[in-house]
């Protein structure tokens, strides 16, 4: 939830802002284990030769409840899926990646249908723009898309400036820049100070959104946790 842009300085991340917006009563180890980033942090802190099972055993030593153990296991499975999903996306073709981006945005409620949204892909062709999609089903506004299927190359400020320039050329103010890699801190700071509304989605968030919106994944198992319905046993 925090990052250190330079030595001796710390600042809150987008993830941290999201957590604070939920108004949590307390932030402790139990709370943090809901998040894949913290689980990854704990994993990297362990000796590489020790099995991952020891992480679960450590939780049990802290009197973890069965429900908390299930949640921990779920987060661990999800984190592994995120990594595998992102690796799979990185090896797909650029055209497939653009279609994947449209599928995701449609599932998230943009564009009305893939047919409407898909018409724009490959036709905008204005340096920095890979496609356009309706912001809502009525098409009251348009969102411009930039999709970069990069491996480890960090997307810097110049790429974002190029995208913003392309938006201005279309007299547009809204855009989504999606990459399979990461954005530099300079790029994120630039987006926060400009008038245009640009949303940056990096590889990790892309994988999370794909899972949450059922794009490129399928459900294997569903477990329901139930409790006694006290109202049922109350005499009228």
N, C-alpha and C positions, 0 to 999 in steps of 0.2 A: 504493500500500500504506500510505501515511500520509496524514493529513489534519490541517489546522490549524484547530481550533475558534476560536482567537483568536490575535492577534498574539504571536509568540514562543513559542507552545505547539504541540507536535506530538503526535499519538497514532496508534497503529496502527489500521487499518481491519479489517473482517471479511475482506476480501480478503487483507490482509497476514497475518492470523492463519492463514488457510488455507494460504498459501505456506509459512509457517514450520512448519506441521504436516507438510509434505512433507519436511522436513529437507534442504533443498538444500545441496550442497557449497559453492556460491558463488553470489552474486547479482550478475550483471554485465549489460552491454547485451544480450549474446546470450541470457541467461536471461530477461530482461524482455520480449524481443520475442515471447515465447510468449503474452503477455497483451494482450487487445484494448485495455485502458486505456492501456498504454504506447504502443501504436501510435497511438492517438488523440492522446496527448500529443506524440509526435514530429510528427504531422501538423499539429497546431495551432502548433507551433514553426516550421514552415516558412513561407516567404512564400506568401501566399494565391494569388499569381499563378503560382507554380511548379507544374508538373504533379506528380501523385503519383508518377509514374514515377521522379522524382529520388530518392525515398526508397529505392526498390529499388536504384538505381544507387549510392547511398551505401553500402548494405550490400555490394554487389559490390566496392566499393573497399576494404572491410574484409576481403577474402578470404572472402566468404560462400560456403559450399559449396552445390552444387545442391539438396541436401536442405533446407538452411536457407532457401534462396530459396523453395522450395515451401512451407515452413512459414510464412514471412513472407507470401507471397501468400495462403495459406489464411486466416491471421488477418485480413488486410485484407478479404477477401471476407466473412468471418464478421461482422466489425464492421459492414460496410455492410448485411448482412442483418439484423443486430440492430436497426439504426436504422429500416430499412424496415418490419420486422415490427412494431416498437413503434408506429410511426406508423399502420399499418393497424389495429392493435388499438384505438387511441385513437378511431378514427372508427366503430367498430362499436357496436351498440346495447347498453345495459346488460344486457339479458337474454342476448344472445349472449356478452357478456363473462363472465357468471356461468357459462354452459355451458362456455366455453373453460377457465375455472379448474378446473371439475370434470374435464373431459377431461384436463387436465394432471396433476392429482393422481392420477387413475386410472392414467395412463401411468407415473407415478412409483411405483405400487404400492399406493396407497390405495384403499379402497372396494370392492375386489373387481371391480366392474363399473360401467359408467356408469349402467346401469339402477338399481342399488341406490343409487348416490350421487346420481343425478339426482332421485330422489324428494324429496330434502330441499330442493332449491333452491326458494326462494320460499315455503317453508312454515314456516320457522323464525320469520320475521317478528317478532323480538323486539328492536327498536331496535338496532342494531349488529351483527346477525347476518344474513348473506345465505344461509347454508346450512350443512349438516352433512354429514360424510363419515366413513365408517369408517376407523379408523387402520390396520386390517389386514383381511384377507379374512374372518376369523372375527367381526369386529365386537366385539373385546374392549374397545375404547375408541373414543370418538368425538372427532373434531376439528371444531371450529366454524370457519366461514369468513366472512371479511369481504372483499368485493371492491369496490374503488373505481376506477372508470374515469375518472380525472381527467387533465387535460392537463398543465398546469404548476403547479397548486396543490400546495404541499408538505403532506403529511400530518403534522400536529403531534401533540403529546402529548394534547390533549383528545380527538381522535378515537380514539386508542389506549385512553385511559381509559374512554371510552364502550363500546368493544368489551370490555374487561376486565369492566366492570360487567355487561354482557349475559351474559358467561360465568358470572359469579358467580350471576346469576339462574337459570341452568340447572344450577348446581352442577357446572360444568365447569372444567377447569384447562388445557386445551390449545386453541390456536387458531392460525390462519394468516391474516394480514392481507396482502392482495395489492393493490398499486396500480400503475397505469401511470405514476405520477409518481415522487416521491421522499419519503423520510421525513426529518423534521428530526432534528438531533442530539439534541435534548431527548427526542424520541419514542423513539429508540434507547436512550438512557440509561435511560429509564423502564422499558422492557421488560427491561433487564438487572438491575433491582433488585427486581422483583416476584416473587411466588411462582408465579404462573401461567406456563406455558410458552407464550410467544407468539413465533411466527416471522414476521419482517417480510420481505416480498419486494417490492422496488421494480421500476420499469419495466425497468431494464437487466437485472436478474437474471431477471425474468419472461421477457424475450426469450431470454436464454441458456438457460433451462430448457426453453422451447418448442423451441428448436433441438436441444438435447441429447436430448429425449424425442420428437422427430418430431411435434410438434403444430403444425399450420398451415404446415408446410414440406414440401418434397419433395426427394429427392436428384436432382441433375442429372448429376454425374459422380463416379466413384470411381477414384482412382489408387493403385496398389499399388507400394510401393518394395521391391525385392528385393535380396538380396545372395547371394554364393556360399555354398552349404552345404558347409562344409569337411568335415563328417562323411561326406558322400556320396563324397568323393574319398579317404577314408582306407582303405587296404588292411586287410582283416581278417586 
